[in-house]
Amino acid sequence: MEARFPNRAEAGRQLASKLAAYKGGPDVIVLALPRGGAPVAYEVARALGVPLDVFIVRKLGVPGFEELAIGAIASGGVRVLNQEVVRALPNPDQLIESVTHRELAELQRREQSYRDNRPAPELQGRTVILVDDGLATGATMRAAVAALRQRGVAKIVVAVPVGAADTCREFETEVDETVCAVASEYFQAVGQYYDDFSQTTDEEVREILARSTINGGSA
């Protein structure tokens, strides 16, 4: 039986122990992929004593088959497409624009909601630790990485408590460092590695960011 985590907070504490090299780094910032990545990232940022913020990514799902990702969009207007899926679609251009329009509206809503009018952090020249609660296909994480590259960050670290072993290996060649606390060869879904995998709400994300700011974790 492979390792399981009681909840996202404990997963974050265990993940933080594998990122000790970044503790107190003056240019380090932890960015959570909300919503599920927020409670994990909070524990990482707290343990490392570095700022926490969110980096919002929305999957572009095929209408009626939402789990099938056409691609994803991320903060800053970056869009990454899965060309293999795109080629299989009828009228792909029209469909992609429609889905992008809808998900962009949700991305902008979340940006406004989570930050409570705080400006987005300055990322140029910084070491960014991107945190989610798990890594399945990696589509949303890839969109985040592509967007961060456009922001001129100095170093990108992808960090997750659990991921599909193949996906973890792929990211090792795509970013500066990849930390998968558990890299599973028998991965089916992120939720199978958590006792409590209940959905993180918008309100919880806001509370986590507010708590981080109070604890000195603002960017």
N, C-alpha and C positions, 0 to 999 in steps of 0.2 A: 504493500500500500504506500503510495507516495504521500509526501507531506501535505498537511492541510493546515489552514489558518482558522482560528476561532472567528475572526472578523477582520475588516480592513485596517483597523487601528493597529492590531497586533502584527499584521502583515507589514505595515509600515515600519514598526519598530525593528522587526527582523531585517527588513531591507536596509534600514539605516546603518545597521552594523556592518554591512558590506560596502558602505560608502564613506567610511571613516576618514579616508584620505582627503575628503573635501571639507572636513570640519573647520568651521570658522574662516573659510576662504573669503577674502575681501571682495572678490568678483563673482562669487558663486550665488546662483539663485535657483530655487526649486520651482518648477512650473508643473501644476497638476492638470491632467486632462479630465475635466469634469464630465459627468458628475462623480463616477465611481473612484476616480483617481484622487479626489480631494482629501478624503480621510487618510489615505495612505501617505500622500505627499505632506500632509500636516505633520505627521510623526517624523518623517524624514527631515523636514526643515527644522523642526524643533530639536531633534537630536544633533543635527549638524550646526545649529546656531546661525542659520542663514535665512534670507527672506523667502517668502512664499507668495506665489500668485497663481493665476490660472491661465491656461492657454487653450482656447476653445476650438474644438474640431468637430465637424458634423459629417457623418457618413452620408454619402449620396446613394440611397437605396433604390433599386428598381421598383417602380410602383406595382404593388400587389405581391412583390417578392422582396420586401425591404431588407431581409438579411443578406441578399446578394448585392454587394457593393459595386456600383459603377466607379466609385472613387470617393473623395472626401474634400471638404474645404476647411480652411483654418483661418484663424485670426490674421488679419492683414490682407485678406482677399486672395490667398493662394488656393488653387484647385489642382488636385492630383487625380488623374483618371486611370482606371484599370482597363487598358486597351483590349485585353482579351474579352472582357465582358462587353465593352463598347461595340466591338465588331459583331457580336451576336445579337445586337438590338435592332429592331425595326425603327426607322426614323430617329437615330441616336441623337442628332444635334438638337432637335426639338425637345426630346425627352430630357436630355441632360440640362438644357437651359431651364426647363420647367422645374425640375427637382432642385437645381442649384438656387433658383429664385426663392423657393420655399425654405430651403435649409439656411440660406443666407439671412433671411428674416429672423429665424430662430437663433442663429449665431449672434446676430446683433442684439436681440432681446436679452440673451444670456450675458453678453458683455456688459450691458447697461445694468442688469439686475445684480450680478455678482459683485461688481466693483463699487456700486453705490456712488457713482460719479468720481471715483478716484481714477487718475490717469493710469494708463497701462505703463508698466515699468520700462525703463530704458534698458535694452538688451545688448546693444552693440558692444563688442569687446568682452562680453561676460561669458563665464562658464555656466551653461544651462543644464540642469538635471531634470529631464522630462520624466514624469512619473504617472503611471496608470495602475489600475488594480490587476491588470493582466494583459498578456499579449497573445492574441489568437492569430489572425491573418496579418496583423500589423498595418492595415490600411489607414486607420486614423493616425497612428503614430507616424507613418511615413508622411502624411500631409503636414503634421506638426513640424517634422524635421525639415521638410522643403520650405515651409514658411519661415522657420528660424534662420535658415541659411540666407534668406533674402534680408534678414534683419542684421546680418553681419556679426553674429555671435562668434566668440573665439573658440568655443569647444562645446560639443553636444554629447551628453551622457544620457542614454536611454536606460531607465531603471524600473523594474517591475518585480513584484513578489513571485509571479509565476508566468511562464510563457511556453508556447509550443516550441520544442527544441529546434525545429527547422527554422522557425521565425527568429528565434534568438540568434541562431548562427548567421542568418541573413543580415541582421542588424549589425553584427560585429564588423562587417565590411562596409556598412553604410554610414556609421557615425564614429565618433572618436573612442567611445567606450560603451559597452553594453553590459548591464548587470541584471541577469535573471536569477533571482534567489533560488528558484526551482525551475529547471528547464526540463520539461516533460516530453518523453518520446511517445507517450500514450495520451496526449492532450486531446480533449474533446471540446471542453468549454471552460471558461475562467471560473464559473460558479462551482464547478466540481471540486475546487481546491479550498473552498470556504465553507465553514459551518453556517455562518450568517452572511448571506449574500443579498440581503434586502436592498432595494433600490435607494440610492442616496438622493435626497430631494434638493430642489433649488434652495430652500430655506437652510438646509444643513450646510450647503456650500457657502452661503453668505455668512453663516455663523462661524464656520471654520476660518474664513478669510478675516473676519472681524477679530476673532480670537488671536490669530497670528499677528495682526497689526498691533493689538494691545500688548502682546508678548514681545514686541520689538522686532517682529518679522516683516515689517513693511519694506517695500523696495525703495 
